[in-house]
Amino acid sequence: MSLESHVQALREKHALVDREVEDLERSPSSDDLAIRATKRRKLALKDEIEQISHKA
């Protein structure tokens, strides 16, 4: 897997997690812990994307 394709895959995962956060925030039955955990996953993906992009 090339570096560019890896970054693209991470961006796609980030977009999916972003939609998941939005869905959780809209849902009246979601709990704050689930939202925070999902946001942390999203941030971790963003950080990984930035680290890889700066190495290239």
Secondary structure, DSSP 8 states (H G I E B T S, - for coil): --HHHHHHHHHHHHHHHHHHHHHHHH-TT--HHHHHHHHHHHHHHHHHHHHHHHH-
